[in-house]
Amino acid sequence: MDNQARYHRGDRIGGRYQVHQSLAGGMGVVYLCLDIEAQEPIALKTFQQRYIEHAEIGQRFEQEAYTWVSLEKHPHIVRCFHLEDIANQPFLRLEWVAGEEGRGTDLRSWLQRGSLSSKQSIQFAIDLCRGLAFAHTKIPGLVHRDLKPDNVLVAQGGIVKITDFGLAKLVQEARLLPSTAGSETVEDSDFGPHHFGLTNVGGVVGTPTYMAPEQWRGEALDARTDLYALGCILFEMLTGQFAFWAPTTNGVRRAHLTGPRPSLAALRNSADFPSGLDMLVDWCLSRQPASRPTSASELQEALEELYSLQYGDQWRYLPEGEEFTFVDYNNRGNTYSRLNYHKKAAWDYSRAIEIDPKSAQAYSNRGLTYSNLRQYDSALRDLNKAIEIAPDLAIAYSNRGINYVHLQRYNDALRDFGKAIEIDPNFAQARFNRGNTLASVQRYNDALTDYNKAIDLDPSFAQAYSDRGNIFEILERYDEAFRDYSKAIEIDDKLAMAYINRGLTYDSIHQYEEALSDFDKAIEIAPDIAQAYLNRGNTLANLQRHGDAIRDYDKAVEIDNKYIKAYYNKGILLANAGELHKALPCFERAAQLGDPSAAQSAAKIRSQLGRGGPLRALTAPVLEEDLRQRMLEAFLSADSSAAMREAVVRFPQMTAPRFLIWLEAFIQKNVPLNHQQAQHRRLGWLKQMLAP
């Protein structure tokens, strides 16, 4: 949650930058935005509001921003373009780095799942060395001072980028944090239980888990200070554990200064573990700077030798330079995709493919983008190509599964999601996607199993909680549904669909005021979701607030002028109020869009208006909706052919051609695409009962 953020989704910063997401943590806040003028995705970083008015922040922010900007473009450093003041607040304009699907953007989120393979750990360390070597050479004397997994972003393809150059120095020199020297408990300090945040220890700012001994002692720092932190990170990548840890500030200090050196002995017998890697980590973690590698370049060369000897192939090397590279196009395409600018994303992915025609990742990305553009055949071609190039690319199977869902090829989708999970059992997004597909074919218990696993793998997966709540609601396990919707909102208080779903559950148990509150919040977050207005209109109608309900139905069709339910529900309200002349255009519009029930209601109202009968008679056609609604409920609750037969015994009219015609149109227009197969199966049972 982003309680310290000044701006939120949908807001515009300075009238130019439209906020897509705000991320607050530690002392800073990052806004992922679309630059409206340039039509480009960017990130804006600033300090949280409580620090902005500090007397020295403006001048020092400008000084340290200049340092970061001076580094210019490098494949392993987050690009900082410039500093600008907006509404008397300084912002750094940065590149927006889009992370791997389902993993998060920074290395911390990767490590929350456990250790990495030795091969990937070494590749990440090589990337970090390249970024540090470039920075240390470009600006002699530059020290990052706060290198840690939280300040290492991981772009798609596992490409590491260092961020936040100069900010630790700014915090120290501007004295933004009170000193915690002598503090005996973590709770007494500003950093959390895992020491991830900046802390002022005796006037020296850093993150305790990664601070070199000379930082703790307040001595002069140089490039080797950053290499010590890199050693801590490499140990953590290899083991999933901190190199130095204790439950108190002073305990962490003692661990770095005098504690036993961390050991990689448990990994030495692993076939993936290069001989000599434990010595290299120990080299980085030497307590005396003079005993560490002399430079990031020296460490990089040692890591490259280990990689080549162990794995027999070349480590990944991204070229330096100002021209847009494959990585630049692919990353920008990912950010456009996050903003739902799918045509722009497809263009960028196409440029990436031109540069590297053998990139399975780029084909997979473009395939998913084509699917979002409803160009399903083009999507399938790209996704097949991605799998042809890289048969072990889990995300390509997952993306193809999504495309199959759009094509209603559910068995193919389930097979692809299963393959993605077989390749990567920890792929939470694939578990989630398969859960959604299983729910679509009414395999609710199997869907719950996948949602549960997705949440186990990623406890911060808000959408998984929300969609699991939908299953609990279908199963009438309302307490569990409420708990899941509320958990989703706790994790991401900007997830509009979680509020909508919880509101629908409140409405279904007649807690209308609570439902209204949730629909109001959803509309505040995402004022362009027509369903939120429709649902709020229905709840207002239940509360007999018909005027407010009609205004919401009007808003729903303003957003989506083909929203049948909004036209139809407005017509019902007006007809039941005796305002038949106003109701008629609503039914006619719904009928024009393909709703046979609306066509019948419109015909009956026209007939009644022509006869000039009394108002009591004029509303009669609408009253037939009660029987139709009961038949629809019986249809939807039938979970077998036998159950459908029982429903027909109760409602013989269910086999009437008029009802069947209406039912097919209702399913087509009102049931989400990924839920239609289950309803067509029910329709098949019903048609089997027609007389030959």
Wavefront OBJ file of the C-alpha trace (Angstrom):
o trace
v 0.000 0.000 0.000
v 1.216 3.498 -0.740
v 0.156 5.541 2.266
v 3.057 7.980 1.823
v 2.328 8.687 -1.843
v 0.972 12.120 -2.714
v -0.392 11.018 -6.093
v -2.408 7.936 -7.002
v -3.520 5.999 -10.058
v -5.210 8.261 -12.589
v -3.792 11.490 -11.112
v -1.673 13.782 -13.272
v 1.576 15.150 -11.906
v 2.136 18.650 -13.208
v -0.669 18.113 -15.704
v 1.713 16.027 -17.842
v 2.486 12.708 -16.171
v -0.482 10.369 -15.709
v 0.109 8.006 -12.802
v -0.279 4.303 -13.509
v 1.041 3.083 -10.154
v 2.657 4.587 -7.076
v 5.245 2.643 -5.079
v 6.271 3.960 -1.668
v 8.931 2.330 0.455
v 11.613 3.443 2.841
v 12.066 7.182 2.320
v 11.169 7.461 -1.353
v 8.213 7.069 -3.650
v 8.245 6.116 -7.326
v 5.426 6.962 -9.713
v 5.153 4.818 -12.834
v 3.647 7.196 -15.372
v 2.738 7.880 -18.953
v 4.235 11.123 -20.218
v 1.161 12.540 -21.971
v 3.141 14.938 -24.146
v 5.817 12.492 -25.296
v 3.496 9.457 -25.136
v 6.257 7.523 -23.398
v 6.339 5.466 -20.209
v 8.620 6.909 -17.523
v 9.219 6.684 -13.783
v 9.324 9.699 -11.478
v 11.161 9.345 -8.180
v 11.082 11.713 -5.241
v 11.222 11.662 -1.468
v 8.074 11.052 0.517
v 6.175 14.151 1.492
v 7.426 14.173 5.088
v 11.018 14.714 3.890
v 10.375 17.246 1.111
v 10.261 20.319 3.368
v 13.632 19.526 4.946
v 15.827 22.603 4.691
v 18.678 21.005 2.722
v 16.774 18.567 0.546
v 16.360 20.729 -2.569
v 19.973 21.724 -3.098
v 21.435 18.326 -2.209
v 18.867 16.490 -4.315
v 19.996 18.572 -7.265
v 23.669 17.803 -6.575
v 23.176 14.047 -6.306
v 20.783 14.003 -9.269
v 23.557 15.541 -11.333
v 25.801 12.618 -10.367
v 23.249 10.050 -11.493
v 22.392 11.936 -14.703
v 26.107 12.144 -15.521
v 26.310 8.356 -15.688
v 24.164 8.558 -18.827
v 23.182 5.292 -20.535
v 24.464 1.840 -19.562
v 22.667 -1.514 -19.856
v 23.173 -2.284 -16.153
v 22.311 1.111 -14.660
v 18.806 2.551 -14.441
v 18.899 5.619 -16.686
v 18.311 8.964 -14.980
v 17.442 11.599 -17.570
v 17.125 14.762 -15.522
v 15.794 16.451 -12.392
v 12.745 18.655 -12.613
v 10.625 20.593 -10.125
v 6.886 19.993 -10.295
v 4.600 21.867 -7.910
v 7.634 22.850 -5.790
v 8.727 19.243 -5.416
v 11.900 17.735 -6.984
v 11.483 14.645 -9.169
v 14.039 12.446 -10.894
v 12.899 11.306 -14.342
v 14.002 7.676 -14.760
v 13.514 4.857 -17.222
v 10.622 2.593 -16.256
v 11.997 -0.934 -15.826
v 9.376 -3.649 -16.334
v 10.185 -6.854 -14.448
v 9.713 -10.531 -15.213
v 6.088 -11.709 -15.258
v 5.097 -12.924 -11.795
v 8.452 -12.160 -10.158
v 8.419 -8.471 -9.344
v 10.794 -5.740 -10.446
v 13.631 -5.838 -7.923
v 16.038 -8.552 -6.842
v 14.475 -8.548 -3.384
v 11.227 -9.919 -4.838
v 13.214 -12.676 -6.601
v 14.992 -13.642 -3.380
v 11.733 -13.820 -1.456
v 11.146 -17.049 -3.405
v 14.464 -18.526 -2.294
v 17.958 -18.871 -3.682
v 18.917 -18.628 -7.358
v 20.955 -21.136 -9.332
v 24.725 -20.675 -9.267
v 24.684 -19.895 -12.993
v 22.098 -17.165 -12.683
v 23.723 -15.784 -9.532
v 27.069 -15.431 -11.314
v 25.433 -13.813 -14.361
v 23.671 -11.296 -12.108
v 26.960 -10.602 -10.308
v 28.718 -10.030 -13.651
v 25.990 -7.534 -14.591
v 26.426 -5.743 -11.261
v 30.187 -5.587 -11.758
v 29.757 -4.095 -15.223
v 27.412 -1.417 -13.877
v 29.703 -0.576 -10.953
v 32.853 -0.593 -13.087
v 31.253 1.827 -15.525
v 30.049 4.146 -12.737
v 33.350 4.068 -10.830
v 35.273 4.868 -14.024
v 32.848 7.494 -15.320
v 32.893 9.430 -12.047
v 36.133 8.769 -10.107
v 35.513 8.531 -6.383
v 31.817 7.667 -6.800
v 30.542 5.152 -4.231
v 26.974 3.873 -4.333
v 26.920 3.346 -0.518
v 23.627 1.421 -0.502
v 23.965 -1.484 -2.925
v 21.388 -4.123 -1.921
v 18.743 -6.320 -3.594
v 16.147 -3.550 -3.209
v 18.325 -1.244 -5.336
v 18.915 -3.867 -8.021
v 16.134 -3.964 -10.605
v 15.690 -7.020 -12.818
v 14.250 -6.352 -16.262
v 12.602 -9.041 -18.337
v 15.151 -11.579 -19.489
v 16.962 -11.416 -16.151
v 18.840 -8.216 -16.980
v 20.164 -6.494 -13.860
v 20.155 -2.702 -13.450
v 21.488 -0.729 -10.469
v 19.348 2.142 -9.219
v 19.500 4.946 -6.633
v 23.033 6.223 -7.258
v 23.866 9.039 -4.848
v 20.724 8.890 -2.729
v 22.368 7.338 0.354
v 24.958 10.121 0.338
v 22.181 12.697 0.052
v 20.349 11.213 3.057
v 23.545 11.229 5.091
v 24.681 14.764 4.239
v 21.193 16.274 4.554
v 20.779 14.451 7.901
v 17.322 13.193 6.981
v 17.491 10.238 9.388
v 18.143 10.385 13.139
v 21.134 8.399 14.372
v 20.417 4.975 15.890
v 23.877 4.518 17.392
v 23.619 2.418 20.535
v 20.167 1.126 19.680
v 19.759 -2.426 20.930
v 16.611 -3.495 19.100
v 15.421 -3.379 15.546
v 12.189 -1.846 16.727
v 14.075 1.176 18.028
v 15.363 1.888 14.521
v 13.757 3.024 11.303
v 14.614 -0.167 9.408
v 12.381 -3.209 9.492
v 12.956 -6.716 10.837
v 15.079 -7.715 7.836
v 17.265 -4.580 7.728
v 16.185 -3.600 4.227
v 15.857 0.147 4.859
v 18.354 2.979 5.073
v 19.541 3.593 8.621
v 21.722 6.257 10.210
v 24.184 4.382 12.407
v 26.357 6.847 14.291
v 26.102 9.410 11.514
v 26.806 6.902 8.693
v 23.889 6.050 6.411
v 23.462 2.614 4.851
v 21.472 -0.607 5.076
v 22.980 -2.622 7.970
v 22.799 -6.056 6.352
v 25.017 -4.878 3.471
v 27.280 -2.273 5.130
v 31.037 -2.841 4.881
v 33.138 -2.711 8.081
v 34.594 0.672 7.104
v 31.036 2.082 6.900
v 30.310 0.875 10.422
v 33.549 2.457 11.628
v 32.833 5.781 9.901
v 36.007 5.563 7.800
v 36.621 6.740 4.258
v 34.762 4.808 1.571
v 35.788 3.848 -1.949
v 34.752 1.491 -4.748
v 35.713 -1.544 -2.654
v 32.909 -0.661 -0.225
v 30.433 -1.425 -3.001
v 32.220 -4.712 -3.754
v 31.694 -5.834 -0.156
v 27.965 -5.198 -0.577
v 28.073 -7.112 -3.864
v 29.643 -10.038 -1.996
v 26.766 -9.965 0.503
v 24.279 -9.979 -2.384
v 26.064 -12.848 -4.169
v 26.033 -14.935 -0.973
v 22.307 -14.225 -0.580
v 21.561 -15.175 -4.200
v 23.425 -18.478 -3.801
v 21.956 -19.495 -0.429
v 18.715 -17.578 0.043
v 20.142 -16.373 3.381
v 21.802 -13.158 4.574
v 25.576 -13.201 4.747
v 25.405 -11.330 8.068
v 22.313 -11.136 10.224
v 21.286 -10.570 13.832
v 18.039 -9.459 15.486
v 19.510 -6.161 16.702
v 21.379 -3.272 15.148
v 24.429 -3.797 17.293
v 24.276 -7.518 16.589
v 24.477 -6.894 12.854
v 27.377 -4.503 13.457
v 29.288 -7.122 15.446
v 28.604 -9.747 12.766
v 30.217 -7.565 10.107
v 33.133 -6.434 12.257
v 34.093 -9.513 14.286
v 31.647 -12.344 13.579
v 32.441 -15.602 11.776
v 32.685 -15.362 7.997
v 29.704 -16.815 6.153
v 30.345 -20.203 4.559
v 29.230 -21.714 1.262
v 30.390 -25.188 2.328
v 26.867 -26.622 2.011
v 26.887 -25.851 -1.729
v 30.339 -27.180 -2.604
v 29.121 -30.643 -3.589
v 26.463 -29.299 -5.952
v 27.109 -30.103 -9.622
v 26.077 -26.538 -10.482
v 28.547 -24.943 -8.046
v 31.826 -23.777 -9.643
v 34.988 -24.634 -7.796
v 36.498 -21.451 -6.420
v 33.205 -19.536 -6.066
v 33.347 -19.814 -2.282
v 36.843 -18.294 -2.330
v 35.624 -15.477 -4.564
v 32.757 -14.601 -2.183
v 35.196 -14.722 0.732
v 37.473 -12.354 -1.221
v 34.653 -9.811 -1.560
v 33.775 -10.089 2.130
v 37.290 -9.410 3.428
v 37.060 -7.057 6.388
v 39.955 -4.925 5.175
v 39.346 -3.090 1.869
v 42.942 -3.762 0.822
v 42.220 -7.509 0.875
v 39.245 -7.234 -1.506
v 39.324 -7.006 -5.324
v 40.915 -3.727 -6.321
v 38.061 -2.833 -8.675
v 34.752 -4.028 -10.040
v 36.525 -4.842 -13.308
v 38.903 -7.220 -11.552
v 36.005 -8.973 -9.837
v 34.106 -9.108 -13.144
v 37.011 -10.859 -14.862
v 37.211 -13.451 -12.071
v 33.477 -14.137 -12.292
v 33.635 -14.473 -16.082
v 36.465 -17.016 -15.809
v 34.459 -19.086 -13.322
v 31.370 -18.919 -15.542
v 33.265 -20.022 -18.646
v 35.091 -22.876 -16.887
v 31.936 -24.214 -15.177
v 29.332 -23.846 -17.903
v 31.411 -23.948 -21.073
v 29.586 -21.108 -22.758
v 29.716 -17.325 -22.952
v 28.074 -15.216 -20.284
v 25.510 -12.730 -21.534
v 27.074 -9.470 -22.672
v 24.926 -6.453 -23.543
v 26.569 -3.731 -25.634
v 27.059 -0.215 -24.323
v 26.126 2.890 -26.320
v 23.456 5.526 -26.878
v 21.542 3.748 -29.641
v 18.312 1.966 -28.741
v 19.102 -1.729 -28.282
v 17.025 -4.897 -28.213
v 16.756 -4.551 -24.434
v 15.568 -0.937 -24.722
v 12.811 -1.786 -27.202
v 11.752 -4.877 -25.270
v 11.671 -3.015 -21.948
v 9.717 -0.091 -23.401
v 7.317 -2.528 -25.031
v 6.728 -4.121 -21.620
v 5.961 -0.759 -20.054
v 3.593 0.206 -22.873
v 1.887 -3.131 -22.329
v 1.441 -2.370 -18.617
v -0.218 0.912 -19.631
v -2.523 -0.956 -22.084
v -0.939 0.870 -25.032
v -0.860 -2.397 -26.935
v -0.288 -1.020 -30.431
v 2.766 0.902 -29.252
v 3.962 -2.196 -27.391
v 3.597 -4.338 -30.530
v 5.653 -1.799 -32.512
v 8.467 -1.906 -29.955
v 8.481 -5.703 -29.817
v 8.664 -5.777 -33.627
v 11.742 -3.534 -33.524
v 13.263 -5.849 -30.903
v 12.620 -8.861 -33.159
v 14.249 -7.064 -36.087
v 17.399 -6.660 -33.969
v 17.287 -10.233 -32.624
v 15.083 -12.522 -34.774
v 15.880 -15.465 -32.482
v 14.519 -13.903 -29.284
v 11.802 -16.206 -28.000
v 10.993 -13.679 -25.268
v 10.201 -10.922 -27.789
v 7.954 -13.233 -29.830
v 6.190 -14.291 -26.620
v 5.703 -10.657 -25.597
v 4.352 -9.651 -29.003
v 2.111 -12.707 -29.075
v 0.486 -11.730 -25.780
v 0.110 -8.178 -27.072
v -1.633 -9.381 -30.241
v -3.922 -11.431 -28.005
v -4.776 -8.299 -26.030
v -5.549 -6.616 -29.376
v -7.850 -9.591 -30.201
v -5.621 -10.541 -33.122
v -5.665 -14.148 -32.000
v -4.278 -15.771 -35.154
v -1.276 -13.425 -35.179
v -0.822 -14.093 -31.475
v -0.799 -17.844 -32.041
v 1.825 -17.551 -34.780
v 4.135 -15.542 -32.531
v 3.663 -17.801 -29.526
v 4.268 -20.926 -31.599
v 7.448 -19.279 -32.889
v 8.588 -18.480 -29.341
v 8.101 -22.119 -28.304
v 9.860 -23.339 -31.448
v 12.887 -21.178 -30.581
v 12.864 -21.968 -26.855
v 10.856 -25.096 -25.952
v 11.621 -24.559 -22.262
v 10.337 -20.954 -22.035
v 7.559 -21.292 -19.467
v 6.048 -17.856 -20.053
v 5.525 -18.605 -23.762
v 3.320 -21.581 -22.875
v 1.465 -19.487 -20.311
v 0.868 -16.695 -22.842
v -0.303 -19.191 -25.464
v -2.659 -20.628 -22.865
v -4.156 -17.157 -22.384
v -4.673 -16.882 -26.141
v -6.373 -20.296 -26.214
v -8.740 -19.117 -23.477
v -9.775 -16.199 -25.696
v -10.411 -18.719 -28.474
v -12.450 -20.887 -26.041
v -9.999 -23.758 -26.567
v -9.946 -24.559 -22.880
v -8.358 -28.000 -23.071
v -5.479 -26.576 -25.094
v -5.161 -23.746 -22.575
v -5.047 -26.146 -19.637
v -2.405 -28.221 -21.385
v -0.222 -25.148 -21.976
v -0.577 -23.862 -18.421
v 0.337 -27.342 -17.208
v 3.443 -27.325 -19.400
v 4.474 -23.909 -18.056
v 4.125 -25.225 -14.493
v 6.048 -28.401 -15.381
v 8.935 -26.235 -16.649
v 8.775 -23.829 -13.702
v 6.864 -25.206 -10.681
v 7.277 -21.829 -8.958
v 5.556 -19.863 -11.748
v 2.738 -18.282 -9.716
v 1.175 -16.498 -12.708
v 0.762 -19.786 -14.607
v -0.922 -21.344 -11.557
v -3.234 -18.351 -11.400
v -4.029 -18.542 -15.131
v -4.821 -22.239 -14.889
v -7.001 -21.568 -11.859
v -9.021 -19.043 -13.853
v -9.447 -21.516 -16.703
v -10.501 -24.322 -14.375
v -13.054 -21.952 -12.849
v -14.388 -21.239 -16.351
v -15.155 -24.925 -16.857
v -16.629 -25.184 -13.346
v -13.831 -27.302 -11.885
v -13.981 -25.161 -8.794
v -12.067 -27.405 -6.386
v -9.220 -27.776 -8.876
v -9.267 -24.001 -9.375
v -8.984 -23.499 -5.619
v -5.941 -25.775 -5.545
v -4.192 -23.620 -8.153
v -5.166 -20.334 -6.504
v -3.889 -21.686 -3.177
v -0.565 -22.642 -4.739
v -0.227 -19.277 -6.502
v -0.757 -17.520 -3.183
v 1.713 -19.822 -1.418
v 4.314 -18.943 -4.069
v 3.516 -15.231 -3.971
v 1.712 -14.126 -0.792
v 1.429 -10.593 -2.234
v -0.574 -11.766 -5.296
v -3.632 -9.559 -4.749
v -5.497 -10.649 -7.888
v -5.185 -14.308 -6.852
v -6.916 -13.548 -3.548
v -9.651 -11.625 -5.371
v -10.301 -14.396 -7.896
v -10.198 -17.093 -5.232
v -12.820 -15.036 -3.451
v -15.001 -15.356 -6.564
v -14.835 -19.151 -6.262
v -15.733 -19.029 -2.598
v -18.724 -16.841 -3.485
v -19.876 -19.298 -6.168
v -19.618 -22.072 -3.560
v -21.600 -19.847 -1.150
v -18.674 -19.794 1.279
v -19.254 -16.116 1.908
v -17.030 -15.674 4.968
v -14.038 -16.973 3.029
v -14.949 -14.835 0.029
v -15.076 -11.722 2.201
v -11.752 -12.625 3.774
v -10.083 -13.036 0.383
v -11.492 -9.824 -1.075
v -10.398 -7.942 2.020
v -6.913 -9.482 1.849
v -6.620 -8.462 -1.799
v -7.546 -4.901 -0.838
v -5.089 -4.941 2.066
v -2.294 -5.887 -0.348
v -3.368 -3.531 -3.129
v -5.847 -0.884 -2.079
v -6.088 0.258 -5.713
v -7.441 -3.071 -7.032
v -10.845 -1.898 -8.220
v -12.160 -5.370 -9.098
v -11.630 -6.569 -5.528
v -13.958 -3.800 -4.313
v -16.461 -4.629 -7.064
v -16.430 -8.330 -6.189
v -16.790 -7.671 -2.474
v -19.577 -5.224 -3.213
v -21.440 -7.860 -5.239
v -21.121 -10.285 -2.339
v -22.499 -7.701 0.074
v -25.367 -7.059 -2.338
v -26.144 -10.779 -2.651
v -26.670 -11.018 1.133
v -28.645 -7.742 1.163
v -26.011 -5.628 2.953
v -26.664 -2.778 0.560
v -24.921 0.075 2.349
v -21.700 -1.938 2.570
v -22.063 -2.803 -1.107
v -22.471 0.886 -1.982
v -19.336 1.766 -0.063
v -17.301 -0.756 -2.048
v -18.744 0.300 -5.407
v -18.025 3.942 -4.520
v -14.402 3.049 -3.794
v -14.049 1.085 -7.029
v -15.362 4.055 -9.011
v -13.014 6.419 -7.167
v -10.050 4.210 -8.146
v -11.121 3.408 -11.699
v -13.856 5.753 -12.922
v -13.900 4.127 -16.373
v -15.209 0.654 -15.402
v -18.807 0.442 -16.626
v -19.544 -2.637 -14.508
v -18.961 -0.661 -11.307
v -21.688 1.830 -12.244
v -24.072 -0.943 -13.287
v -23.572 -2.774 -9.997
v -23.947 0.383 -7.951
v -27.083 1.212 -9.930
v -28.546 -2.190 -9.104
v -27.819 -1.720 -5.396
v -29.339 1.770 -5.455
v -32.426 0.292 -7.112
v -32.655 -2.275 -4.306
v -32.616 0.667 -1.875
v -35.450 2.301 -3.877
v -33.143 5.177 -4.864
v -34.319 4.995 -8.440
v -33.133 8.411 -9.575
v -29.577 7.697 -8.430
v -29.754 4.239 -10.008
v -30.783 5.670 -13.379
v -27.897 8.152 -13.278
v -25.502 5.243 -12.743
v -27.004 3.262 -15.624
v -26.582 6.344 -17.804
v -22.937 6.598 -16.770
v -22.387 2.917 -17.554
v -23.644 3.331 -21.134
v -21.662 6.554 -21.501
v -18.541 4.457 -20.872
v -19.761 1.463 -22.906
v -22.535 2.317 -25.346
v -23.135 -1.392 -26.017
v -23.750 -2.370 -22.406
v -27.036 -4.261 -22.745
v -27.619 -4.796 -19.029
v -27.421 -1.088 -18.276
v -30.023 -0.216 -20.958
v -32.246 -3.104 -19.918
v -32.105 -2.423 -16.166
v -32.845 1.247 -16.725
v -35.837 0.241 -18.833
v -37.165 -1.992 -16.070
v -36.895 0.791 -13.477
v -38.656 3.296 -15.706
v -41.384 0.848 -16.733
v -42.089 -0.159 -13.171
v -42.349 3.544 -12.324
v -44.951 3.928 -15.090
v -42.667 6.044 -17.310
v -43.231 3.921 -20.384
v -42.292 6.567 -22.956
v -38.847 6.796 -21.306
v -38.534 3.047 -20.833
v -39.257 2.234 -24.476
v -35.976 3.662 -25.964
v -33.991 1.713 -23.365
v -35.560 -1.598 -24.352
v -35.270 -0.732 -28.034
v -31.544 -0.026 -27.699
v -30.983 -3.266 -25.773
v -32.982 -5.125 -28.438
v -30.924 -3.478 -31.181
v -27.808 -4.825 -29.465
v -29.247 -8.348 -29.604
v -31.265 -8.947 -26.432
v -34.500 -10.788 -27.446
v -36.011 -10.234 -23.994
v -35.660 -6.483 -24.461
v -37.262 -6.778 -27.915
v -40.294 -8.495 -26.384
v -40.594 -5.891 -23.632
v -40.343 -3.089 -26.205
v -43.051 -4.698 -28.367
v -45.416 -5.086 -25.447
v -44.886 -1.517 -24.290
v -45.516 -0.197 -27.809
v -48.690 -2.262 -27.913
v -49.878 -0.989 -24.553
v -49.095 2.597 -25.422
v -51.058 2.218 -28.647
v -54.127 0.936 -26.795
v -53.842 3.632 -24.178
v -54.568 1.191 -21.375
v -54.210 2.025 -17.687
v -50.758 2.297 -16.166
v -51.290 -0.837 -14.122
v -51.663 -2.823 -17.302
v -48.779 -1.049 -19.009
v -46.220 -2.318 -16.523
v -47.457 -5.893 -16.779
v -44.977 -7.016 -19.485
v -42.092 -6.287 -17.184
v -43.577 -8.454 -14.470
v -42.932 -11.531 -16.624
v -39.277 -10.997 -15.807
v -39.830 -12.672 -12.447
v -40.622 -16.029 -14.079
v -37.752 -15.675 -16.526
v -35.381 -14.829 -13.693
v -36.437 -17.923 -11.766
v -35.948 -20.090 -14.852
v -32.523 -18.548 -15.404
v -31.552 -19.278 -11.812
v -32.709 -22.888 -12.196
v -30.673 -23.170 -15.404
v -27.505 -21.746 -13.808
v -27.760 -23.949 -10.707
v -28.086 -27.232 -12.663
v -24.783 -29.050 -12.358
v -25.724 -32.192 -14.306
v -28.122 -33.450 -16.969
v -30.281 -34.978 -14.243
v -30.433 -31.672 -12.357
v -31.464 -29.909 -15.579
v -34.260 -32.449 -16.061
v -35.532 -31.666 -12.554
v -35.464 -27.945 -13.394
v -37.576 -28.573 -16.511
v -40.110 -30.495 -14.437
v -40.504 -27.405 -12.261
v -40.449 -24.960 -15.192
v -41.728 -26.622 -18.395
v -41.450 -23.232 -20.165
v -37.644 -23.677 -20.121
v -37.876 -25.816 -23.275
v -39.961 -23.226 -25.141
v -38.159 -21.902 -28.233
v -38.629 -18.296 -27.104
v -36.826 -18.940 -23.817
v -34.039 -20.898 -25.537
v -33.503 -18.087 -28.050
v -33.347 -15.543 -25.245
v -31.048 -17.784 -23.198
v -28.513 -18.175 -26.015
v -28.455 -14.412 -26.547
v -28.148 -13.808 -22.810
v -25.117 -16.102 -22.582
v -23.493 -14.472 -25.603
v -23.956 -10.912 -24.390
v -23.726 -11.143 -20.613
v -21.488 -14.074 -19.690
v -17.719 -13.396 -19.818
v -15.974 -15.199 -22.642
v -13.970 -17.438 -20.330
v -17.186 -18.618 -18.593
v -19.295 -19.300 -21.680
v -18.223 -22.900 -22.267
v -19.800 -24.023 -18.990
v -23.084 -22.323 -19.890
v -23.125 -23.873 -23.366
v -22.720 -27.280 -21.748
v -25.834 -26.567 -19.673
v -27.630 -25.383 -22.801
v -26.801 -28.717 -24.435
v -28.409 -30.592 -21.557
v -31.503 -28.446 -21.898
v -31.795 -28.954 -25.664
v -31.558 -32.738 -25.197
v -34.924 -32.553 -23.459
v -36.738 -31.051 -26.431
v -39.335 -33.329 -27.947
v -38.037 -35.029 -31.159
l 1 2 3 4 5 6 7 8 9 10 11 12 13 14 15 16 17 18 19 20 21 22 23 24 25 26 27 28 29 30 31 32 33 34 35 36 37 38 39 40 41 42 43 44 45 46 47 48 49 50 51 52 53 54 55 56 57 58 59 60 61 62 63 64 65 66 67 68 69 70 71 72 73 74 75 76 77 78 79 80 81 82 83 84 85 86 87 88 89 90 91 92 93 94 95 96 97 98 99 100 101 102 103 104 105 106 107 108 109 110 111 112 113 114 115 116 117 118 119 120 121 122 123 124 125 126 127 128 129 130 131 132 133 134 135 136 137 138 139 140 141 142 143 144 145 146 147 148 149 150 151 152 153 154 155 156 157 158 159 160 161 162 163 164 165 166 167 168 169 170 171 172 173 174 175 176 177 178 179 180 181 182 183 184 185 186 187 188 189 190 191 192 193 194 195 196 197 198 199 200 201 202 203 204 205 206 207 208 209 210 211 212 213 214 215 216 217 218 219 220 221 222 223 224 225 226 227 228 229 230 231 232 233 234 235 236 237 238 239 240 241 242 243 244 245 246 247 248 249 250 251 252 253 254 255 256 257 258 259 260 261 262 263 264 265 266 267 268 269 270 271 272 273 274 275 276 277 278 279 280 281 282 283 284 285 286 287 288 289 290 291 292 293 294 295 296 297 298 299 300 301 302 303 304 305 306 307 308 309 310 311 312 313 314 315 316 317 318 319 320 321 322 323 324 325 326 327 328 329 330 331 332 333 334 335 336 337 338 339 340 341 342 343 344 345 346 347 348 349 350 351 352 353 354 355 356 357 358 359 360 361 362 363 364 365 366 367 368 369 370 371 372 373 374 375 376 377 378 379 380 381 382 383 384 385 386 387 388 389 390 391 392 393 394 395 396 397 398 399 400 401 402 403 404 405 406 407 408 409 410 411 412 413 414 415 416 417 418 419 420 421 422 423 424 425 426 427 428 429 430 431 432 433 434 435 436 437 438 439 440 441 442 443 444 445 446 447 448 449 450 451 452 453 454 455 456 457 458 459 460 461 462 463 464 465 466 467 468 469 470 471 472 473 474 475 476 477 478 479 480 481 482 483 484 485 486 487 488 489 490 491 492 493 494 495 496 497 498 499 500 501 502 503 504 505 506 507 508 509 510 511 512 513 514 515 516 517 518 519 520 521 522 523 524 525 526 527 528 529 530 531 532 533 534 535 536 537 538 539 540 541 542 543 544 545 546 547 548 549 550 551 552 553 554 555 556 557 558 559 560 561 562 563 564 565 566 567 568 569 570 571 572 573 574 575 576 577 578 579 580 581 582 583 584 585 586 587 588 589 590 591 592 593 594 595 596 597 598 599 600 601 602 603 604 605 606 607 608 609 610 611 612 613 614 615 616 617 618 619 620 621 622 623 624 625 626 627 628 629 630 631 632 633 634 635 636 637 638 639 640 641 642 643 644 645 646 647 648 649 650 651 652 653 654 655 656 657 658 659 660 661 662 663 664 665 666 667 668 669 670 671 672 673 674 675 676 677 678 679 680 681 682 683 684 685 686 687 688 689 690 691 692
